[in-house]
């Protein structure tokens, strides 16, 4: 989770590559972040995993994740309550 917020999104390095039109989760093709991380992966991981750079612009920040797969679900709750539910699954929402 990094800056910028939604008002300064034009300052993000990917803003001219489709980020400013993104309204939900996006995939970064030919990601320099994936290229920078690749040397740290084991040879086995390199053969079996196909990491993808996901990006999600939020109101207060931009979330970027490199992962082989991502499961998404949306909770119709405030950000605070949804975060509590995600990190403490037994937490009463």
SEFIZA-3560 file (N, C-alpha, C; in Angstrom, 3 decimals):
REM SEFIZA-3560
<numar><xx>0.856</xx><yy>-1.159</yy><zz>0.000</zz><atom>N</atom></numar>
<numar><xx>0.000</xx><yy>0.000</yy><zz>0.000</zz><atom>CA</atom></numar>
<numar><xx>0.902</xx><yy>1.222</yy><zz>0.000</zz><atom>C</atom></numar>
<numar><xx>0.853</xx><yy>1.960</yy><zz>-1.069</zz><atom>N</atom></numar>
<numar><xx>1.740</xx><yy>3.107</yy><zz>-1.234</zz><atom>CA</atom></numar>
<numar><xx>0.970</xx><yy>4.309</yy><zz>-1.760</zz><atom>C</atom></numar>
<numar><xx>1.573</xx><yy>5.493</yy><zz>-1.629</zz><atom>N</atom></numar>
<numar><xx>0.985</xx><yy>6.666</yy><zz>-2.265</zz><atom>CA</atom></numar>
<numar><xx>1.026</xx><yy>6.460</yy><zz>-3.783</zz><atom>C</atom></numar>
<numar><xx>0.320</xx><yy>7.222</yy><zz>-4.507</zz><atom>N</atom></numar>
<numar><xx>-0.493</xx><yy>8.372</yy><zz>-4.139</zz><atom>CA</atom></numar>
<numar><xx>-1.946</xx><yy>7.985</yy><zz>-3.860</zz><atom>C</atom></numar>
<numar><xx>-2.673</xx><yy>8.957</yy><zz>-3.313</zz><atom>N</atom></numar>
<numar><xx>-4.111</xx><yy>8.752</yy><zz>-3.134</zz><atom>CA</atom></numar>
<numar><xx>-4.816</xx><yy>9.032</yy><zz>-4.465</zz><atom>C</atom></numar>
<numar><xx>-6.121</xx><yy>8.941</yy><zz>-4.467</zz><atom>N</atom></numar>
<numar><xx>-6.864</xx><yy>9.089</yy><zz>-5.721</zz><atom>CA</atom></numar>
<numar><xx>-6.720</xx><yy>10.472</yy><zz>-6.351</zz><atom>C</atom></numar>
<numar><xx>-6.505</xx><yy>11.500</yy><zz>-5.544</zz><atom>N</atom></numar>
<numar><xx>-6.384</xx><yy>12.863</yy><zz>-6.083</zz><atom>CA</atom></numar>
<numar><xx>-5.052</xx><yy>13.104</yy><zz>-6.779</zz><atom>C</atom></numar>
<numar><xx>-4.030</xx><yy>12.313</yy><zz>-6.442</zz><atom>N</atom></numar>
<numar><xx>-2.702</xx><yy>12.496</yy><zz>-7.030</zz><atom>CA</atom></numar>
<numar><xx>-2.297</xx><yy>11.310</yy><zz>-7.896</zz><atom>C</atom></numar>
<numar><xx>-3.252</xx><yy>10.518</yy><zz>-8.332</zz><atom>N</atom></numar>
<numar><xx>-2.967</xx><yy>9.310</yy><zz>-9.089</zz><atom>CA</atom></numar>
<numar><xx>-2.162</xx><yy>9.585</yy><zz>-10.353</zz><atom>C</atom></numar>
<numar><xx>-2.271</xx><yy>10.773</yy><zz>-10.895</zz><atom>N</atom></numar>
<numar><xx>-1.523</xx><yy>11.118</yy><zz>-12.110</zz><atom>CA</atom></numar>
<numar><xx>-0.014</xx><yy>11.116</yy><zz>-11.873</zz><atom>C</atom></numar>
<numar><xx>0.420</xx><yy>11.104</yy><zz>-10.604</zz><atom>N</atom></numar>
<numar><xx>1.853</xx><yy>11.088</yy><zz>-10.284</zz><atom>CA</atom></numar>
<numar><xx>2.409</xx><yy>9.671</yy><zz>-10.154</zz><atom>C</atom></numar>
<numar><xx>1.553</xx><yy>8.659</yy><zz>-10.205</zz><atom>N</atom></numar>
<numar><xx>2.017</xx><yy>7.269</yy><zz>-10.112</zz><atom>CA</atom></numar>
<numar><xx>2.711</xx><yy>6.906</yy><zz>-11.427</zz><atom>C</atom></numar>
<numar><xx>3.800</xx><yy>6.121</yy><zz>-11.372</zz><atom>N</atom></numar>
<numar><xx>4.521</xx><yy>5.750</yy><zz>-12.596</zz><atom>CA</atom></numar>
<numar><xx>3.663</xx><yy>5.033</yy><zz>-13.646</zz><atom>C</atom></numar>
<numar><xx>2.583</xx><yy>4.391</yy><zz>-13.231</zz><atom>N</atom></numar>
<numar><xx>1.744</xx><yy>3.676</yy><zz>-14.189</zz><atom>CA</atom></numar>
<numar><xx>0.517</xx><yy>4.473</yy><zz>-14.642</zz><atom>C</atom></numar>
<numar><xx>0.425</xx><yy>5.730</yy><zz>-14.229</zz><atom>N</atom></numar>
<numar><xx>-0.771</xx><yy>6.516</yy><zz>-14.563</zz><atom>CA</atom></numar>
<numar><xx>-0.957</xx><yy>6.685</yy><zz>-16.067</zz><atom>C</atom></numar>
<numar><xx>0.108</xx><yy>6.818</yy><zz>-16.807</zz><atom>N</atom></numar>
<numar><xx>0.005</xx><yy>6.991</yy><zz>-18.262</zz><atom>CA</atom></numar>
<numar><xx>-0.099</xx><yy>5.667</yy><zz>-19.003</zz><atom>C</atom></numar>
<numar><xx>-0.120</xx><yy>4.572</yy><zz>-18.257</zz><atom>N</atom></numar>
<numar><xx>-0.200</xx><yy>3.242</yy><zz>-18.867</zz><atom>CA</atom></numar>
<numar><xx>-1.514</xx><yy>2.550</yy><zz>-18.504</zz><atom>C</atom></numar>
<numar><xx>-2.549</xx><yy>3.328</yy><zz>-18.208</zz><atom>N</atom></numar>
<numar><xx>-3.870</xx><yy>2.781</yy><zz>-17.967</zz><atom>CA</atom></numar>
<numar><xx>-4.368</xx><yy>2.879</yy><zz>-16.537</zz><atom>C</atom></numar>
<numar><xx>-3.485</xx><yy>3.233</yy><zz>-15.585</zz><atom>N</atom></numar>
<numar><xx>-3.909</xx><yy>3.279</yy><zz>-14.185</zz><atom>CA</atom></numar>
<numar><xx>-4.976</xx><yy>4.332</yy><zz>-13.946</zz><atom>C</atom></numar>
<numar><xx>-4.880</xx><yy>5.471</yy><zz>-14.581</zz><atom>N</atom></numar>
<numar><xx>-5.859</xx><yy>6.532</yy><zz>-14.293</zz><atom>CA</atom></numar>
<numar><xx>-7.263</xx><yy>6.190</yy><zz>-14.769</zz><atom>C</atom></numar>
<numar><xx>-7.399</xx><yy>5.231</yy><zz>-15.704</zz><atom>N</atom></numar>
<numar><xx>-8.725</xx><yy>4.803</yy><zz>-16.148</zz><atom>CA</atom></numar>
<numar><xx>-9.247</xx><yy>3.612</yy><zz>-15.351</zz><atom>C</atom></numar>
<numar><xx>-8.412</xx><yy>3.038</yy><zz>-14.505</zz><atom>N</atom></numar>
<numar><xx>-8.772</xx><yy>1.838</yy><zz>-13.758</zz><atom>CA</atom></numar>
<numar><xx>-9.748</xx><yy>2.167</yy><zz>-12.639</zz><atom>C</atom></numar>
<numar><xx>-10.843</xx><yy>1.411</yy><zz>-12.570</zz><atom>N</atom></numar>
<numar><xx>-11.822</xx><yy>1.652</yy><zz>-11.508</zz><atom>CA</atom></numar>
<numar><xx>-11.842</xx><yy>0.540</yy><zz>-10.473</zz><atom>C</atom></numar>
<numar><xx>-11.186</xx><yy>-0.577</yy><zz>-10.750</zz><atom>N</atom></numar>
<numar><xx>-11.132</xx><yy>-1.682</yy><zz>-9.802</zz><atom>CA</atom></numar>
<numar><xx>-9.794</xx><yy>-2.358</yy><zz>-9.960</zz><atom>C</atom></numar>
<numar><xx>-9.696</xx><yy>-3.651</yy><zz>-9.860</zz><atom>N</atom></numar>
<numar><xx>-8.431</xx><yy>-4.365</yy><zz>-9.921</zz><atom>CA</atom></numar>
<numar><xx>-7.918</xx><yy>-4.458</yy><zz>-11.352</zz><atom>C</atom></numar>
<numar><xx>-6.621</xx><yy>-4.177</yy><zz>-11.516</zz><atom>N</atom></numar>
<numar><xx>-6.011</xx><yy>-4.271</yy><zz>-12.834</zz><atom>CA</atom></numar>
<numar><xx>-4.814</xx><yy>-5.200</yy><zz>-12.818</zz><atom>C</atom></numar>
<numar><xx>-4.369</xx><yy>-5.597</yy><zz>-14.007</zz><atom>N</atom></numar>
<numar><xx>-3.181</xx><yy>-6.428</yy><zz>-14.176</zz><atom>CA</atom></numar>
<numar><xx>-2.169</xx><yy>-5.621</yy><zz>-14.961</zz><atom>C</atom></numar>
<numar><xx>-0.942</xx><yy>-5.588</yy><zz>-14.462</zz><atom>N</atom></numar>
<numar><xx>0.134</xx><yy>-4.855</yy><zz>-15.127</zz><atom>CA</atom></numar>
<numar><xx>0.869</xx><yy>-5.821</yy><zz>-16.045</zz><atom>C</atom></numar>
<numar><xx>0.822</xx><yy>-5.579</yy><zz>-17.328</zz><atom>N</atom></numar>
<numar><xx>1.520</xx><yy>-6.413</yy><zz>-18.299</zz><atom>CA</atom></numar>
<numar><xx>2.971</xx><yy>-5.944</yy><zz>-18.415</zz><atom>C</atom></numar>
<numar><xx>3.895</xx><yy>-6.860</yy><zz>-18.654</zz><atom>N</atom></numar>
<numar><xx>5.328</xx><yy>-6.542</yy><zz>-18.781</zz><atom>CA</atom></numar>
<numar><xx>5.801</xx><yy>-5.709</yy><zz>-17.590</zz><atom>C</atom></numar>
<numar><xx>5.478</xx><yy>-6.169</yy><zz>-16.405</zz><atom>N</atom></numar>
<numar><xx>5.749</xx><yy>-5.426</yy><zz>-15.174</zz><atom>CA</atom></numar>
<numar><xx>7.234</xx><yy>-5.356</yy><zz>-14.838</zz><atom>C</atom></numar>
<numar><xx>7.721</xx><yy>-4.147</yy><zz>-14.596</zz><atom>N</atom></numar>
<numar><xx>9.100</xx><yy>-3.994</yy><zz>-14.139</zz><atom>CA</atom></numar>
<numar><xx>9.248</xx><yy>-4.485</yy><zz>-12.704</zz><atom>C</atom></numar>
<numar><xx>8.164</xx><yy>-4.441</yy><zz>-11.921</zz><atom>N</atom></numar>
<numar><xx>8.207</xx><yy>-4.959</yy><zz>-10.550</zz><atom>CA</atom></numar>
<numar><xx>8.426</xx><yy>-6.472</yy><zz>-10.565</zz><atom>C</atom></numar>
<numar><xx>7.715</xx><yy>-7.187</yy><zz>-11.417</zz><atom>N</atom></numar>
<numar><xx>7.917</xx><yy>-8.634</yy><zz>-11.538</zz><atom>CA</atom></numar>
<numar><xx>9.344</xx><yy>-8.911</yy><zz>-12.003</zz><atom>C</atom></numar>
<numar><xx>9.838</xx><yy>-8.153</yy><zz>-12.958</zz><atom>N</atom></numar>
<numar><xx>11.205</xx><yy>-8.342</yy><zz>-13.455</zz><atom>CA</atom></numar>
<numar><xx>12.236</xx><yy>-8.120</yy><zz>-12.350</zz><atom>C</atom></numar>
<numar><xx>12.002</xx><yy>-7.122</yy><zz>-11.486</zz><atom>N</atom></numar>
<numar><xx>12.939</xx><yy>-6.862</yy><zz>-10.376</zz><atom>CA</atom></numar>
<numar><xx>12.909</xx><yy>-7.965</yy><zz>-9.332</zz><atom>C</atom></numar>
<numar><xx>11.743</xx><yy>-8.566</yy><zz>-9.110</zz><atom>N</atom></numar>
<numar><xx>11.607</xx><yy>-9.621</yy><zz>-8.099</zz><atom>CA</atom></numar>
<numar><xx>12.076</xx><yy>-10.984</yy><zz>-8.590</zz><atom>C</atom></numar>
<numar><xx>12.032</xx><yy>-11.214</yy><zz>-9.880</zz><atom>N</atom></numar>
<numar><xx>12.329</xx><yy>-12.530</yy><zz>-10.454</zz><atom>CA</atom></numar>
<numar><xx>13.666</xx><yy>-13.127</yy><zz>-9.990</zz><atom>C</atom></numar>
<numar><xx>14.767</xx><yy>-12.385</yy><zz>-9.888</zz><atom>N</atom></numar>
<numar><xx>16.029</xx><yy>-12.995</yy><zz>-9.449</zz><atom>CA</atom></numar>
<numar><xx>15.978</xx><yy>-13.609</yy><zz>-8.044</zz><atom>C</atom></numar>
<numar><xx>15.037</xx><yy>-13.198</yy><zz>-7.224</zz><atom>N</atom></numar>
<numar><xx>14.951</xx><yy>-13.726</yy><zz>-5.860</zz><atom>CA</atom></numar>
<numar><xx>14.165</xx><yy>-15.038</yy><zz>-5.785</zz><atom>C</atom></numar>
<numar><xx>13.537</xx><yy>-15.469</yy><zz>-6.881</zz><atom>N</atom></numar>
<numar><xx>12.758</xx><yy>-16.707</yy><zz>-6.877</zz><atom>CA</atom></numar>
<numar><xx>13.665</xx><yy>-17.894</yy><zz>-7.112</zz><atom>C</atom></numar>
<numar><xx>13.298</xx><yy>-19.011</yy><zz>-6.537</zz><atom>N</atom></numar>
<numar><xx>14.052</xx><yy>-20.239</yy><zz>-6.773</zz><atom>CA</atom></numar>
<numar><xx>13.773</xx><yy>-20.741</yy><zz>-8.184</zz><atom>C</atom></numar>
<numar><xx>14.621</xx><yy>-21.631</yy><zz>-8.666</zz><atom>N</atom></numar>
<numar><xx>14.409</xx><yy>-22.192</yy><zz>-10.010</zz><atom>CA</atom></numar>
<numar><xx>13.113</xx><yy>-23.000</yy><zz>-10.068</zz><atom>C</atom></numar>
<numar><xx>12.797</xx><yy>-23.685</yy><zz>-8.969</zz><atom>N</atom></numar>
<numar><xx>11.560</xx><yy>-24.464</yy><zz>-8.921</zz><atom>CA</atom></numar>
<numar><xx>10.356</xx><yy>-23.532</yy><zz>-9.023</zz><atom>C</atom></numar>
<numar><xx>10.382</xx><yy>-22.457</yy><zz>-8.271</zz><atom>N</atom></numar>
<numar><xx>9.284</xx><yy>-21.494</yy><zz>-8.324</zz><atom>CA</atom></numar>
<numar><xx>9.151</xx><yy>-20.903</yy><zz>-9.725</zz><atom>C</atom></numar>
<numar><xx>10.273</xx><yy>-20.605</yy><zz>-10.340</zz><atom>N</atom></numar>
<numar><xx>10.261</xx><yy>-20.022</yy><zz>-11.682</zz><atom>CA</atom></numar>
<numar><xx>9.591</xx><yy>-20.956</yy><zz>-12.687</zz><atom>C</atom></numar>
<numar><xx>9.795</xx><yy>-22.266</yy><zz>-12.518</zz><atom>N</atom></numar>
<numar><xx>9.228</xx><yy>-23.244</yy><zz>-13.449</zz><atom>CA</atom></numar>
<numar><xx>7.726</xx><yy>-23.448</yy><zz>-13.229</zz><atom>C</atom></numar>
<numar><xx>7.260</xx><yy>-23.297</yy><zz>-11.986</zz><atom>N</atom></numar>
<numar><xx>5.885</xx><yy>-23.660</yy><zz>-11.673</zz><atom>CA</atom></numar>
<numar><xx>4.948</xx><yy>-22.481</yy><zz>-11.417</zz><atom>C</atom></numar>
<numar><xx>5.505</xx><yy>-21.356</yy><zz>-11.091</zz><atom>N</atom></numar>
<numar><xx>4.672</xx><yy>-20.191</yy><zz>-10.791</zz><atom>CA</atom></numar>
<numar><xx>4.743</xx><yy>-19.189</yy><zz>-11.924</zz><atom>C</atom></numar>
<numar><xx>3.671</xx><yy>-18.515</yy><zz>-12.140</zz><atom>N</atom></numar>
<numar><xx>3.629</xx><yy>-17.466</yy><zz>-13.155</zz><atom>CA</atom></numar>
<numar><xx>3.076</xx><yy>-16.212</yy><zz>-12.485</zz><atom>C</atom></numar>
<numar><xx>3.933</xx><yy>-15.529</yy><zz>-11.716</zz><atom>N</atom></numar>
<numar><xx>3.477</xx><yy>-14.372</yy><zz>-10.946</zz><atom>CA</atom></numar>
<numar><xx>2.925</xx><yy>-13.260</yy><zz>-11.843</zz><atom>C</atom></numar>
<numar><xx>1.924</xx><yy>-12.608</yy><zz>-11.317</zz><atom>N</atom></numar>
<numar><xx>1.270</xx><yy>-11.505</yy><zz>-11.999</zz><atom>CA</atom></numar>
<numar><xx>1.278</xx><yy>-10.292</yy><zz>-11.080</zz><atom>C</atom></numar>
<numar><xx>1.432</xx><yy>-9.116</yy><zz>-11.665</zz><atom>N</atom></numar>
<numar><xx>1.425</xx><yy>-7.851</yy><zz>-10.937</zz><atom>CA</atom></numar>
<numar><xx>0.002</xx><yy>-7.306</yy><zz>-10.984</zz><atom>C</atom></numar>
<numar><xx>-0.657</xx><yy>-7.315</yy><zz>-9.833</zz><atom>N</atom></numar>
<numar><xx>-2.010</xx><yy>-6.776</yy><zz>-9.709</zz><atom>CA</atom></numar>
<numar><xx>-1.919</xx><yy>-5.379</yy><zz>-9.092</zz><atom>C</atom></numar>
<numar><xx>-2.825</xx><yy>-4.503</yy><zz>-9.500</zz><atom>N</atom></numar>
<numar><xx>-2.826</xx><yy>-3.142</yy><zz>-8.954</zz><atom>CA</atom></numar>
<numar><xx>-4.271</xx><yy>-2.715</yy><zz>-8.686</zz><atom>C</atom></numar>
<numar><xx>-4.452</xx><yy>-2.043</yy><zz>-7.561</zz><atom>N</atom></numar>
<numar><xx>-5.784</xx><yy>-1.636</yy><zz>-7.129</zz><atom>CA</atom></numar>
<numar><xx>-5.720</xx><yy>-0.216</yy><zz>-6.567</zz><atom>C</atom></numar>
<numar><xx>-6.229</xx><yy>0.762</yy><zz>-7.297</zz><atom>N</atom></numar>
<numar><xx>-6.251</xx><yy>2.128</yy><zz>-6.772</zz><atom>CA</atom></numar>
<numar><xx>-7.403</xx><yy>2.291</yy><zz>-5.780</zz><atom>C</atom></numar>
<numar><xx>-7.080</xx><yy>2.766</yy><zz>-4.597</zz><atom>N</atom></numar>
<numar><xx>-8.086</xx><yy>3.040</yy><zz>-3.569</zz><atom>CA</atom></numar>
<numar><xx>-8.153</xx><yy>4.534</yy><zz>-3.306</zz><atom>C</atom></numar>
<numar><xx>-9.048</xx><yy>4.957</yy><zz>-2.473</zz><atom>N</atom></numar>
<numar><xx>-9.212</xx><yy>6.380</yy><zz>-2.141</zz><atom>CA</atom></numar>
<numar><xx>-7.936</xx><yy>6.968</yy><zz>-1.543</zz><atom>C</atom></numar>
<numar><xx>-7.308</xx><yy>6.251</yy><zz>-0.617</zz><atom>N</atom></numar>
<numar><xx>-6.160</xx><yy>6.804</yy><zz>0.111</zz><atom>CA</atom></numar>
<numar><xx>-4.808</xx><yy>6.270</yy><zz>-0.311</zz><atom>C</atom></numar>
<numar><xx>-4.756</xx><yy>5.247</yy><zz>-1.184</zz><atom>N</atom></numar>
<numar><xx>-3.470</xx><yy>4.678</yy><zz>-1.577</zz><atom>CA</atom></numar>
<numar><xx>-3.650</xx><yy>3.794</yy><zz>-2.807</zz><atom>C</atom></numar>
<numar><xx>-2.541</xx><yy>3.240</yy><zz>-3.262</zz><atom>N</atom></numar>
<numar><xx>-2.545</xx><yy>2.262</yy><zz>-4.347</zz><atom>CA</atom></numar>
<numar><xx>-1.997</xx><yy>0.963</yy><zz>-3.776</zz><atom>C</atom></numar>
<numar><xx>-2.707</xx><yy>-0.140</yy><zz>-3.990</zz><atom>N</atom></numar>
<numar><xx>-2.256</xx><yy>-1.450</yy><zz>-3.527</zz><atom>CA</atom></numar>
<numar><xx>-1.688</xx><yy>-2.193</yy><zz>-4.732</zz><atom>C</atom></numar>
<numar><xx>-0.434</xx><yy>-2.664</yy><zz>-4.596</zz><atom>N</atom></numar>
<numar><xx>0.201</xx><yy>-3.443</yy><zz>-5.651</zz><atom>CA</atom></numar>
<numar><xx>0.634</xx><yy>-4.775</yy><zz>-5.059</zz><atom>C</atom></numar>
<numar><xx>0.298</xx><yy>-5.859</yy><zz>-5.740</zz><atom>N</atom></numar>
<numar><xx>0.590</xx><yy>-7.204</yy><zz>-5.266</zz><atom>CA</atom></numar>
<numar><xx>1.160</xx><yy>-8.015</yy><zz>-6.422</zz><atom>C</atom></numar>
<numar><xx>2.240</xx><yy>-8.741</yy><zz>-6.142</zz><atom>N</atom></numar>
<numar><xx>2.759</xx><yy>-9.710</yy><zz>-7.104</zz><atom>CA</atom></numar>
<numar><xx>2.463</xx><yy>-11.081</yy><zz>-6.522</zz><atom>C</atom></numar>
<numar><xx>1.678</xx><yy>-11.873</yy><zz>-7.247</zz><atom>N</atom></numar>
<numar><xx>1.263</xx><yy>-13.189</yy><zz>-6.756</zz><atom>CA</atom></numar>
<numar><xx>0.952</xx><yy>-14.101</yy><zz>-7.932</zz><atom>C</atom></numar>
<numar><xx>1.020</xx><yy>-15.403</yy><zz>-7.670</zz><atom>N</atom></numar>
<numar><xx>0.656</xx><yy>-16.369</yy><zz>-8.705</zz><atom>CA</atom></numar>
<numar><xx>-0.860</xx><yy>-16.394</yy><zz>-8.887</zz><atom>C</atom></numar>
<numar><xx>-1.594</xx><yy>-16.250</yy><zz>-7.787</zz><atom>N</atom></numar>
<numar><xx>-3.050</xx><yy>-16.189</yy><zz>-7.847</zz><atom>CA</atom></numar>
<numar><xx>-3.543</xx><yy>-15.233</yy><zz>-6.772</zz><atom>C</atom></numar>
<numar><xx>-4.725</xx><yy>-14.722</yy><zz>-6.972</zz><atom>N</atom></numar>
<numar><xx>-5.338</xx><yy>-13.828</yy><zz>-6.000</zz><atom>CA</atom></numar>
<numar><xx>-6.816</xx><yy>-14.195</yy><zz>-5.906</zz><atom>C</atom></numar>
<numar><xx>-7.301</xx><yy>-14.349</yy><zz>-4.692</zz><atom>N</atom></numar>
<numar><xx>-8.723</xx><yy>-14.537</yy><zz>-4.463</zz><atom>CA</atom></numar>
<numar><xx>-9.271</xx><yy>-13.237</yy><zz>-3.904</zz><atom>C</atom></numar>
<numar><xx>-10.297</xx><yy>-12.716</yy><zz>-4.529</zz><atom>N</atom></numar>
<numar><xx>-10.888</xx><yy>-11.455</yy><zz>-4.099</zz><atom>CA</atom></numar>
<numar><xx>-12.311</xx><yy>-11.669</yy><zz>-3.629</zz><atom>C</atom></numar>
<numar><xx>-12.662</xx><yy>-10.965</yy><zz>-2.590</zz><atom>N</atom></numar>
<numar><xx>-14.044</xx><yy>-10.912</yy><zz>-2.175</zz><atom>CA</atom></numar>
<numar><xx>-14.287</xx><yy>-9.524</yy><zz>-1.624</zz><atom>C</atom></numar>
<numar><xx>-15.481</xx><yy>-9.050</yy><zz>-1.778</zz><atom>N</atom></numar>
<numar><xx>-15.814</xx><yy>-7.697</yy><zz>-1.348</zz><atom>CA</atom></numar>
<numar><xx>-16.846</xx><yy>-7.784</yy><zz>-0.236</zz><atom>C</atom></numar>
<numar><xx>-16.571</xx><yy>-7.061</yy><zz>0.838</zz><atom>N</atom></numar>
<numar><xx>-17.496</xx><yy>-7.001</yy><zz>1.960</zz><atom>CA</atom></numar>
<numar><xx>-18.204</xx><yy>-5.659</yy><zz>1.927</zz><atom>C</atom></numar>
<numar><xx>-19.477</xx><yy>-5.668</yy><zz>2.085</zz><atom>N</atom></numar>
<numar><xx>-20.251</xx><yy>-4.437</yy><zz>2.068</zz><atom>CA</atom></numar>
<numar><xx>-20.225</xx><yy>-3.817</yy><zz>3.468</zz><atom>C</atom></numar>
<numar><xx>-19.016</xx><yy>-3.395</yy><zz>3.859</zz><atom>N</atom></numar>
<numar><xx>-18.776</xx><yy>-2.828</yy><zz>5.187</zz><atom>CA</atom></numar>
<numar><xx>-17.857</xx><yy>-1.624</yy><zz>5.047</zz><atom>C</atom></numar>
<numar><xx>-17.694</xx><yy>-0.898</yy><zz>6.134</zz><atom>N</atom></numar>
<numar><xx>-16.709</xx><yy>0.190</yy><zz>6.119</zz><atom>CA</atom></numar>
<numar><xx>-15.322</xx><yy>-0.428</yy><zz>5.961</zz><atom>C</atom></numar>
<numar><xx>-14.368</xx><yy>0.358</yy><zz>5.502</zz><atom>N</atom></numar>
<numar><xx>-13.006</xx><yy>-0.134</yy><zz>5.321</zz><atom>CA</atom></numar>
<numar><xx>-12.462</xx><yy>-0.724</yy><zz>6.609</zz><atom>C</atom></numar>
<numar><xx>-12.677</xx><yy>-0.047</yy><zz>7.731</zz><atom>N</atom></numar>
<numar><xx>-12.170</xx><yy>-0.503</yy><zz>9.021</zz><atom>CA</atom></numar>
<numar><xx>-12.761</xx><yy>-1.862</yy><zz>9.398</zz><atom>C</atom></numar>
<numar><xx>-14.067</xx><yy>-2.001</yy><zz>9.279</zz><atom>N</atom></numar>
<numar><xx>-14.710</xx><yy>-3.259</yy><zz>9.666</zz><atom>CA</atom></numar>
<numar><xx>-14.333</xx><yy>-4.392</yy><zz>8.715</zz><atom>C</atom></numar>
<numar><xx>-14.218</xx><yy>-4.098</yy><zz>7.436</zz><atom>N</atom></numar>
<numar><xx>-13.805</xx><yy>-5.121</yy><zz>6.472</zz><atom>CA</atom></numar>
<numar><xx>-12.377</xx><yy>-5.584</yy><zz>6.751</zz><atom>C</atom></numar>
<numar><xx>-11.483</xx><yy>-4.647</yy><zz>7.091</zz><atom>N</atom></numar>
<numar><xx>-10.098</xx><yy>-5.007</yy><zz>7.416</zz><atom>CA</atom></numar>
<numar><xx>-10.051</xx><yy>-5.891</yy><zz>8.649</zz><atom>C</atom></numar>
<numar><xx>-10.825</xx><yy>-5.562</yy><zz>9.671</zz><atom>N</atom></numar>
<numar><xx>-10.872</xx><yy>-6.406</yy><zz>10.871</zz><atom>CA</atom></numar>
<numar><xx>-11.356</xx><yy>-7.810</yy><zz>10.531</zz><atom>C</atom></numar>
<numar><xx>-12.354</xx><yy>-7.905</yy><zz>9.706</zz><atom>N</atom></numar>
<numar><xx>-12.869</xx><yy>-9.211</yy><zz>9.314</zz><atom>CA</atom></numar>
<numar><xx>-11.866</xx><yy>-10.017</yy><zz>8.513</zz><atom>C</atom></numar>
<numar><xx>-11.027</xx><yy>-9.332</yy><zz>7.723</zz><atom>N</atom></numar>
<numar><xx>-10.045</xx><yy>-10.033</yy><zz>6.907</zz><atom>CA</atom></numar>
<numar><xx>-8.870</xx><yy>-10.547</yy><zz>7.736</zz><atom>C</atom></numar>
<numar><xx>-8.429</xx><yy>-9.781</yy><zz>8.730</zz><atom>N</atom></numar>
<numar><xx>-7.269</xx><yy>-10.229</yy><zz>9.511</zz><atom>CA</atom></numar>
<numar><xx>-7.663</xx><yy>-11.055</yy><zz>10.718</zz><atom>C</atom></numar>
<numar><xx>-8.894</xx><yy>-10.960</yy><zz>11.138</zz><atom>N</atom></numar>
<numar><xx>-9.400</xx><yy>-11.769</yy><zz>12.245</zz><atom>CA</atom></numar>
<numar><xx>-10.705</xx><yy>-12.418</yy><zz>11.795</zz><atom>C</atom></numar>
<numar><xx>-10.601</xx><yy>-13.548</yy><zz>11.056</zz><atom>N</atom></numar>
<numar><xx>-11.811</xx><yy>-14.145</yy><zz>10.486</zz><atom>CA</atom></numar>
<numar><xx>-12.933</xx><yy>-14.414</yy><zz>11.485</zz><atom>C</atom></numar>
<numar><xx>-12.619</xx><yy>-14.665</yy><zz>12.739</zz><atom>N</atom></numar>
<numar><xx>-13.658</xx><yy>-14.911</yy><zz>13.721</zz><atom>CA</atom></numar>
<numar><xx>-14.202</xx><yy>-13.642</yy><zz>14.350</zz><atom>C</atom></numar>
<numar><xx>-13.657</xx><yy>-12.489</yy><zz>13.952</zz><atom>N</atom></numar>
<numar><xx>-14.064</xx><yy>-11.209</yy><zz>14.538</zz><atom>CA</atom></numar>
<numar><xx>-15.517</xx><yy>-10.917</yy><zz>14.184</zz><atom>C</atom></numar>
<numar><xx>-16.323</xx><yy>-10.556</yy><zz>15.155</zz><atom>N</atom></numar>
<numar><xx>-17.723</xx><yy>-10.222</yy><zz>14.828</zz><atom>CA</atom></numar>
<numar><xx>-17.788</xx><yy>-8.919</yy><zz>14.043</zz><atom>C</atom></numar>
<numar><xx>-18.309</xx><yy>-8.974</yy><zz>12.844</zz><atom>N</atom></numar>
<numar><xx>-18.382</xx><yy>-7.788</yy><zz>11.992</zz><atom>CA</atom></numar>
<numar><xx>-19.564</xx><yy>-6.951</yy><zz>12.394</zz><atom>C</atom></numar>
//
